[in-house]
Structures are given as C-alpha cells and as structure tokens.
Amino acid sequence: MPFLTFAFRNLLRHKVRSFLTLVGITASVAVLFSILSFNKGFEKGIVKELDQTGIHFMVVPSGCAHEVASLVLHGAIIPKYLSVDVVSRIRQLDDIELVSPILVAQLPNPAKDRVDLVYGMDLKHARQMKPSWIIDGSLPARDDEVIVGAEIAAHDRLKPGDMISYPNKSRSFRVTGILQKTGGQDDAFIYMPVKTAQLLFNKPDGATAIGVRVAKPDRINAVTEELSAQVPGIQIVTMGQVLSSLMSLAASAKVMSISLAIIAIFISTVGVMNAILMAIFERSQEIGMMRAVGASRLDIFRIILKETILLTAAGGCAGVLLANIGSHGIELLLRKSMPYAPSGNMIVFDPFLAAGCVGFSVLLGFLAGVFPAWKATKISPIEAIKG
C-alpha cells in the first residue's frame, strides 16, 4: 500500500503531463469499447430482426445480395418484379405452410408534401409474418383499410378510424390499426392488402417478393431446391443466407474500425512509456537518494510499474464511462462506416466487455511500464547524488 500511495503522489507531481496521457488512454479505450459493443449489438440485432420476419425464405427477382437483405429486413424498394404466377407454383409444393406475395413501392402524398412508403402484403398472414408486431386496433378486413406505422401515425396524429386520402390516385383508406413503435423501418410504412397495392401501382400481376414459410423447417433445403428447378429467373434467399450476406458486407468495416482502435491504444501506450521515462529522467537524483537510503531495485521497479498501471487503469475506466455517456453520438458515427446496421440501440453497457477493455488497458500499462521501471533500477545512487 505505501508503494501505491507513493506512485499516486508521483503522478500528481506532473498534473498536466499525467492528464494528457490519461486523455489519450481514455479516448482509445472509449473507441475500443464502443466498437466491440457495437459489433456485439450488431450481431444480436441482425439475428433478432431475422427472427421477427416469421418466414423461412424469400423468393425474389435475381439481384445482388445487399438488395435482397435490405428487402427482407427493411422493405427496400427494388425496381424488379415477380409474376404472381410464381405464388401458385409455390403453393403446389409439399410442406408449404404460408405463401404471401409482397409489393413495396413509393406513393406520392401531395397533401402532406411527401412520399409515403407502401407495403402490400397478405394481411391475413400478418401475425405469422410479423410475430413481434403489437397493433392498436385491428387488422384490415377490407381492401380500402390499412395499418399505419408508428412514425407516420405520430407525425399525422392518426388513430384507428381516421382516413388517409390520396387525391392523385382518387383513393382513400380507413386506418384500422396503428403499429406500436418497433424502433425499425416498420414504423415508416403504410400496410395494405397486396391486391390493393397491385391495383394502386398498376402491377396487377406483380410482386416485389414472395415470403414463404414451410411446415417442417428441416425441409427448407429440399423445398428451395425443388422450387429453383421448377421456376427459372428467381433468387431464393433463406434467413441464414441473409445473415451471412450482411455479416460479410459489414466485416471489412468492422475489421478496419477495430484495427484503428487497437492502433490508437498502442500509440497511447507508447505515450505512457514516454511520459514515465521523462519522469524517471527528471527524478534521477530522487531515485538515487532512495537507493542510497535503503530502497532496493525491486522497490524502485514496483513504484514505477504501479505508476503506469494506475495511469492506464484510470484511463480504461474513464474510457468505458465516456463511451457509455457518448454512446448515441459514437453509434451514429459507427453506423456511417457500416454498409448496413439493424435498428435499435447497438452500444449497450456490458460489464464483462467493460472489464475486458479495462483489463486490456492495464495489461498494456504493465507492458509499457516494464522498460521504464527496469531503466529506473539501473540508476546508480552515487552518480545520481553527484548530479
């Protein structure tokens, strides 16, 4: 304990230098913790969103993997369409539990001076396709009824029973239900029967995608192989393939971000080593006097090493605290570097991850302090006293 107190007092003797070194460590650990936490939340968020789809695979027009993933998870608008004839061919296969054509498109809304996002689907299967939905009101029972996402409902102050009009299409729709906030893209859509959407957008036989759920999950591969053989020009994407696609798209951004964070920590470690070496140089006479009055080389080594560990431990704790305080802003920056990120908060405090980051910074502090501590033990008491 006396050595720890002595090491702490030595750090306070050079407040500005110690503070600047501490800032470097804090910033580096904050970035590392944020990236690791974001990556962990990213994987959980993707899995959660896939689980919430309620389907086993999507049949879509041939296209790139990113478009397909965006369509499956967020209802992206893709300028390609499938014929609804594909639906009847899917229904003819064995072990098919659910088949729902989906049509996603943009609908100009001059009255509100915006463009609304419309999601046409077979609403009788809404509970199966969107098992996580909580609806205030009821599902549409007629072709002129819709469900409105929480974001649109809040903006327009809509409630069940209200009407939405589109004079440019000579159509009005009655709101039967308001989708409670999901924190994702579902909040920004207007959901209507797929047949209504097809008529509205002059696509009587068109579908952006077809959602399929099989009765026996272990038959997914057999069903998809049979469907691919029977219907040319389609792309079948399972939820596992979507997950793999998104993970591979995000991999390069994650590796780069983590690499930059680790480089920043190592630079901070070098800064710690430099600061301690400067302190040793300035305290050569003091260390020599300590050796002259009986302090052993081990005592000197322990004091210097504890200075670096104290500095990096404090920086690690401050970094984790800073990351949690500024998690929203940091998350926005990280999302910009990712090709895709799921909705919801990604940076959430994880005590095990926080302990790991602090422990990592302490380990680097130990490694950074070994050389300066060894250097201090080589100071000769006689030469130090002579000046």
SULMOBEL-V340655 format. One record per pair of residues at least 4 apart in sequence whose C-alpha atoms are under 7 Angstrom apart, sorted by sequence separation. I is the first residue (numbers start at 0). GAP is how many residues later the second one is. If there is no record, write none. Layout:
BEGIN
I_GAP + I_GAP
END
This chain:
BEGIN
0_4 + 1_4 + 2_4 + 3_4 + 4_4 + 5_4 + 6_4 + 7_4 + 8_4 + 10_4 + 13_4 + 14_4 + 15_4 + 16_4 + 17_4 + 18_4 + 19_4 + 20_4 + 21_4 + 22_4 + 23_4 + 24_4 + 25_4 + 26_4 + 27_4 + 28_4 + 29_4 + 30_4 + 31_4 + 32_4 + 33_4 + 34_4 + 35_4 + 36_4 + 37_4 + 38_4 + 39_4 + 40_4 + 41_4 + 42_4 + 43_4 + 44_4 + 45_4 + 46_4 + 47_4 + 48_4 + 62_4 + 63_4 + 64_4 + 65_4 + 66_4 + 67_4 + 68_4 + 69_4 + 70_4 + 84_4 + 85_4 + 86_4 + 87_4 + 108_4 + 109_4 + 121_4 + 124_4 + 125_4 + 126_4 + 140_4 + 147_4 + 148_4 + 149_4 + 150_4 + 151_4 + 152_4 + 153_4 + 157_4 + 165_4 + 166_4 + 181_4 + 182_4 + 191_4 + 192_4 + 193_4 + 194_4 + 195_4 + 196_4 + 197_4 + 198_4 + 218_4 + 219_4 + 220_4 + 221_4 + 222_4 + 223_4 + 224_4 + 225_4 + 226_4 + 227_4 + 236_4 + 237_4 + 238_4 + 239_4 + 240_4 + 241_4 + 242_4 + 243_4 + 244_4 + 245_4 + 246_4 + 249_4 + 250_4 + 251_4 + 252_4 + 253_4 + 254_4 + 255_4 + 256_4 + 257_4 + 258_4 + 259_4 + 260_4 + 261_4 + 262_4 + 263_4 + 264_4 + 265_4 + 266_4 + 267_4 + 268_4 + 269_4 + 270_4 + 271_4 + 272_4 + 273_4 + 274_4 + 275_4 + 276_4 + 277_4 + 278_4 + 279_4 + 282_4 + 283_4 + 284_4 + 285_4 + 286_4 + 287_4 + 288_4 + 289_4 + 290_4 + 294_4 + 295_4 + 296_4 + 297_4 + 298_4 + 299_4 + 300_4 + 301_4 + 302_4 + 303_4 + 304_4 + 305_4 + 306_4 + 307_4 + 308_4 + 309_4 + 310_4 + 311_4 + 312_4 + 313_4 + 314_4 + 315_4 + 316_4 + 317_4 + 318_4 + 319_4 + 320_4 + 321_4 + 322_4 + 325_4 + 326_4 + 327_4 + 328_4 + 329_4 + 330_4 + 331_4 + 332_4 + 333_4 + 349_4 + 350_4 + 351_4 + 352_4 + 353_4 + 354_4 + 355_4 + 356_4 + 357_4 + 358_4 + 359_4 + 360_4 + 361_4 + 362_4 + 363_4 + 364_4 + 365_4 + 368_4 + 369_4 + 370_4 + 371_4 + 372_4 + 373_4 + 379_4 + 380_4 + 381_4 + 382_4 + 69_5 + 70_5 + 90_5 + 108_5 + 139_5 + 147_5 + 152_5 + 165_5 + 181_5 + 191_5 + 197_5 + 198_5 + 236_5 + 289_5 + 290_5 + 294_5 + 378_5 + 69_6 + 70_6 + 107_6 + 108_6 + 139_6 + 164_6 + 165_6 + 180_6 + 197_6 + 213_6 + 334_6 + 10_7 + 107_7 + 108_7 + 164_7 + 90_8 + 106_8 + 107_8 + 163_8 + 164_8 + 197_8 + 105_9 + 106_9 + 162_9 + 163_9 + 105_10 + 106_10 + 162_10 + 163_10 + 105_11 + 106_11 + 162_11 + 86_12 + 104_12 + 105_12 + 161_12 + 162_12 + 223_12 + 104_13 + 160_13 + 161_13 + 103_14 + 104_14 + 160_14 + 103_15 + 159_15 + 160_15 + 102_16 + 103_16 + 159_16 + 330_16 + 102_17 + 159_17 + 101_18 + 102_18 + 159_18 + 60_19 + 101_19 + 158_19 + 60_20 + 100_20 + 326_20 + 60_21 + 99_21 + 100_21 + 59_22 + 99_22 + 49_23 + 136_23 + 48_24 + 152_25 + 323_25 + 76_27 + 145_27 + 147_27 + 76_28 + 144_28 + 145_28 + 146_28 + 149_28 + 74_29 + 143_29 + 144_29 + 145_29 + 146_29 + 147_29 + 148_29 + 149_29 + 143_30 + 144_30 + 145_30 + 146_30 + 147_30 + 148_30 + 149_30 + 144_31 + 146_31 + 147_31 + 149_31 + 146_32 + 319_34 + 139_36 + 150_36 + 151_36 + 271_36 + 138_37 + 148_37 + 149_37 + 150_37 + 137_38 + 138_38 + 148_38 + 136_39 + 137_39 + 148_39 + 136_40 + 148_40 + 135_41 + 136_41 + 147_41 + 148_41 + 315_41 + 316_41 + 134_42 + 135_42 + 147_42 + 315_42 + 134_43 + 135_43 + 146_43 + 147_43 + 134_44 + 135_44 + 145_44 + 146_44 + 133_45 + 134_45 + 145_45 + 146_45 + 312_45 + 315_45 + 132_46 + 133_46 + 145_46 + 144_47 + 312_48 + 311_49 + 312_49 + 142_50 + 311_50 + 142_53 + 308_53 + 311_53 + 308_56 + 108_57 + 307_57 + 308_57 + 307_58 + 304_61 + 307_61 + 304_64 + 303_65 + 304_65 + 304_68 + 303_69 + 118_70 + 122_70 + 116_71 + 117_71 + 118_71 + 119_71 + 120_71 + 121_71 + 116_72 + 117_72 + 118_72 + 119_72 + 120_72 + 121_72 + 300_72 + 116_73 + 117_73 + 118_73 + 119_73 + 120_73 + 300_73 + 53_74 + 54_74 + 119_74 + 53_75 + 300_75 + 52_76 + 53_76 + 299_76 + 300_76 + 52_77 + 53_77 + 119_77 + 299_77 + 51_78 + 51_79 + 51_80 + 296_80 + 252_84 + 252_85 + 249_88 + 249_89 + 291_89 + 248_90 + 249_90 + 290_90 + 102_91 + 287_91 + 101_92 + 287_92 + 288_92 + 287_93 + 102_94 + 268_95 + 272_95 + 276_95 + 283_95 + 268_96 + 271_96 + 272_96 + 275_96 + 279_96 + 287_96 + 288_96 + 287_97 + 269_98 + 268_99 + 272_99 + 284_99 + 283_100 + 284_100 + 284_102 + 102_104 + 103_104 + 101_105 + 102_105 + 100_106 + 101_106 + 102_106 + 101_107 + 100_108 + 101_108 + 100_109 + 99_110 + 100_110 + 73_111 + 98_111 + 99_111 + 98_112 + 99_112 + 98_113 + 97_114 + 98_114 + 97_115 + 96_116 + 97_116 + 95_117 + 96_117 + 95_118 + 96_118 + 94_119 + 95_119 + 94_120 + 83_121 + 94_121 + 82_122 + 83_122 + 82_123 + 83_123 + 81_124 + 82_124 + 80_125 + 81_125 + 80_126 + 81_126 + 80_127 + 81_127 + 79_128 + 77_130 + 59_148 + 59_149 + 58_150 + 59_150 + 57_151 + 58_151 + 57_152 + 58_152 + 57_153 + 56_154 + 57_154 + 56_155 + 54_156 + 55_156 + 56_156 + 54_157 + 55_157 + 54_158 + 55_158 + 183_159 + 182_160 + 183_160 + 182_161 + 61_171 + 60_172 + 61_172 + 60_173 + 61_173 + 68_173 + 59_174 + 60_174 + 58_175 + 59_175 + 58_176 + 59_176 + 58_177 + 57_178 + 58_178 + 56_179 + 57_179 + 56_180 + 57_180 + 64_180 + 56_181 + 55_182 + 56_182 + 55_183 + 49_189 + 45_197 + 34_222 + 34_223 + 31_226 + 31_229 + 30_230 + 31_230 + 27_233 + 27_236 + 28_236 + 27_237 + 24_240 + 24_243 + 23_244 + 20_250 + 20_251 + 24_287 + 28_287 + 32_287 + 21_289 + 25_289 + 29_289 + 33_289 + 24_290 + 25_290 + 28_290 + 29_290 + 32_290 + 24_291 + 28_291 + 25_292 + 26_292 + 29_292 + 21_293 + 25_293 + 29_293 + 6_296 + 10_296 + 45_296 + 6_297 + 44_297 + 6_299 + 7_299 + 41_299 + 2_300 + 6_300 + 41_300 + 3_302 + 41_304 + 40_305 + 40_306 + 37_308 + 37_309 + 36_310 + 36_311 + 33_313 + 32_321 + 32_324 + 28_328
END
